[in-house]
Amino acid sequence: MVDVFSGRFLVSKDGRSVDPEEALQNKVVGLYFSAGWCSPCRDFTPVLCDFYTELLEETQPPAPFEVVFISSDHSAEEMAGYMRAMHGNWLALPFHDPYKHDLKKKYNITAIPKLVIVKQTGEVITDKGRKQIRDKGLSCFRNWLEGADIFQNFSV
């Protein structure tokens, strides 16, 4: 993920700056393109929250998984409200970072919500994360982990 977020910082749900190199190292990363005004996003976000919580808080050791929210909200205030109201304890690209446009282009985002699961290199494991979570639940994480080339003795 160093390649993807090099020279940038992410923010946590409570507004702290986070070094992406540290936070995303050796993890499968879900890039979550979403917005609070989008009803399919508001429909899927709680599902993603449950998935995230089960993987990180209800398994030992916690799963090597992190979500990075890339906002399509209309303002920083809208983004912050959406994160506070609905999001899990995951990270986000700051609202005013123009890099979100590059990420949308790079990962061919034409509609939201979109959950793109990527390796440490930024290479796509699947761009159908949302559908896979809905269809398979936690079991899809094992496939992502295998595709991520991360050594981990993790079991779901």
C-alpha positions as CSV (number, residue, x, y, z in Angstrom):
1,M,0.0,0.0,0.0
2,V,3.1,2.2,0.2
3,D,2.8,2.6,-3.6
4,V,-0.9,3.6,-3.5
5,F,-0.8,6.1,-0.6
6,S,2.9,7.1,-0.7
7,G,3.5,10.6,0.7
8,R,-0.1,10.9,1.9
9,F,-1.9,10.5,5.2
10,L,-5.2,9.0,6.0
11,V,-7.7,10.0,8.8
12,S,-9.3,7.8,11.4
13,K,-13.0,8.0,12.2
14,D,-12.2,10.3,15.1
15,G,-10.2,12.7,12.9
16,R,-6.6,11.6,13.8
17,S,-4.0,11.6,11.0
18,V,-2.7,8.1,10.3
19,D,0.4,7.0,8.5
20,P,-0.9,4.6,5.7
21,E,2.4,2.7,5.6
22,E,2.0,1.7,9.2
23,A,-1.8,1.2,9.2
24,L,-2.0,-0.9,6.0
25,Q,1.2,-2.9,6.2
26,N,0.6,-6.7,5.5
27,K,-3.1,-6.2,5.2
28,V,-5.7,-6.9,2.6
29,V,-7.2,-3.5,1.9
30,G,-10.7,-2.7,0.8
31,L,-11.0,0.7,-1.0
32,Y,-14.5,1.8,-0.3
33,F,-15.9,4.3,-2.7
34,S,-19.1,5.7,-1.2
35,A,-21.1,8.7,-0.1
36,G,-23.7,9.5,2.6
37,W,-26.2,10.9,0.0
38,C,-26.2,7.6,-1.9
39,S,-29.0,5.3,-0.8
40,P,-27.3,2.0,-2.0
41,C,-24.2,3.2,-0.1
42,R,-26.3,3.7,3.1
43,D,-27.8,0.3,2.5
44,F,-24.4,-1.5,2.1
45,T,-22.3,0.4,4.7
46,P,-23.9,-1.4,7.8
47,V,-23.2,-4.7,6.1
48,L,-19.6,-3.7,5.6
49,C,-19.5,-2.5,9.2
50,D,-20.6,-6.0,10.5
51,F,-18.1,-7.7,8.2
52,Y,-15.3,-5.5,9.4
53,T,-16.2,-5.9,13.1
54,E,-16.5,-9.7,12.8
55,L,-13.1,-9.9,11.1
56,L,-11.2,-7.5,13.4
57,E,-12.9,-7.7,16.8
58,E,-14.4,-11.2,16.9
59,T,-11.5,-13.3,15.6
60,Q,-8.2,-14.1,17.3
61,P,-5.8,-12.9,16.0
62,P,-7.7,-10.0,14.3
63,A,-7.8,-10.5,10.5
64,P,-5.2,-8.6,8.4
65,F,-7.9,-6.4,6.8
66,E,-8.4,-2.6,6.6
67,V,-10.9,-0.4,4.8
68,V,-10.0,2.9,3.3
69,F,-13.1,5.1,2.6
70,I,-12.8,7.3,-0.5
71,S,-15.6,9.8,-0.3
72,S,-17.9,11.1,-3.0
73,D,-19.7,13.3,-0.5
74,H,-20.5,17.0,-1.4
75,S,-18.6,18.5,1.5
76,A,-16.1,17.7,4.3
77,E,-18.9,18.1,6.8
78,E,-21.1,15.6,4.9
79,M,-18.2,13.1,4.8
80,A,-17.5,13.5,8.6
81,G,-21.2,13.1,9.4
82,Y,-21.5,9.9,7.3
83,M,-18.4,8.5,8.9
84,R,-19.6,9.3,12.4
85,A,-23.1,8.0,11.8
86,M,-22.5,4.8,9.8
87,H,-18.9,3.8,9.4
88,G,-16.9,1.2,11.1
89,N,-13.6,2.2,12.8
90,W,-11.8,2.3,9.5
91,L,-9.7,4.9,7.7
92,A,-10.4,7.5,5.1
93,L,-8.6,9.6,2.5
94,P,-9.1,13.2,3.7
95,F,-12.0,14.9,1.9
96,H,-9.9,17.7,0.3
97,D,-7.2,15.3,-1.0
98,P,-7.5,15.5,-4.9
99,Y,-5.9,12.1,-5.0
100,K,-9.4,10.6,-4.7
101,H,-9.9,11.5,-8.4
102,D,-6.8,9.6,-9.4
103,L,-8.0,6.6,-7.4
104,K,-11.4,6.6,-9.1
105,K,-9.7,6.7,-12.4
106,K,-7.1,4.0,-11.5
107,Y,-9.8,1.6,-10.2
108,N,-12.3,2.5,-12.9
109,I,-15.0,3.7,-10.5
110,T,-18.1,4.7,-12.5
111,A,-20.7,4.2,-9.8
112,I,-20.9,3.9,-6.1
113,P,-20.9,2.1,-3.8
114,K,-17.8,0.1,-4.9
115,L,-15.6,-2.0,-2.7
116,V,-12.3,-2.8,-4.5
117,I,-10.1,-5.3,-2.6
118,V,-6.4,-4.8,-3.3
119,K,-3.0,-6.3,-2.5
120,Q,-0.2,-4.4,-0.9
121,T,1.0,-3.4,-4.3
122,G,-2.4,-1.8,-5.1
123,E,-3.1,-4.6,-7.6
124,V,-6.8,-5.6,-7.7
125,I,-7.8,-8.9,-6.1
126,T,-11.5,-8.2,-6.9
127,D,-13.6,-5.2,-7.7
128,K,-16.7,-7.1,-6.6
129,G,-16.1,-6.9,-2.8
130,R,-19.6,-5.7,-2.1
131,K,-21.3,-8.5,-4.0
132,Q,-18.9,-11.1,-2.5
133,I,-19.7,-9.9,1.0
134,R,-23.4,-10.0,0.3
135,D,-23.2,-13.5,-1.3
136,K,-20.6,-15.3,0.8
137,G,-20.2,-13.3,4.0
138,L,-17.0,-13.9,6.0
139,S,-15.9,-16.8,3.8
140,C,-14.9,-14.4,0.9
141,F,-12.1,-13.1,3.1
142,R,-10.2,-16.3,2.8
143,N,-10.1,-16.0,-1.0
144,W,-9.0,-12.4,-0.7
145,L,-6.2,-13.4,1.7
146,E,-5.0,-16.1,-0.7
147,G,-5.0,-13.6,-3.5
148,A,-3.1,-11.0,-1.4
149,D,0.2,-12.9,-1.1
150,I,0.3,-12.2,2.6
151,F,1.6,-14.9,4.9
152,Q,-0.8,-15.2,7.7
153,N,-1.9,-18.1,9.9
154,F,-5.4,-16.7,9.9
155,S,-8.6,-18.7,9.8
156,V,-12.2,-17.6,9.4
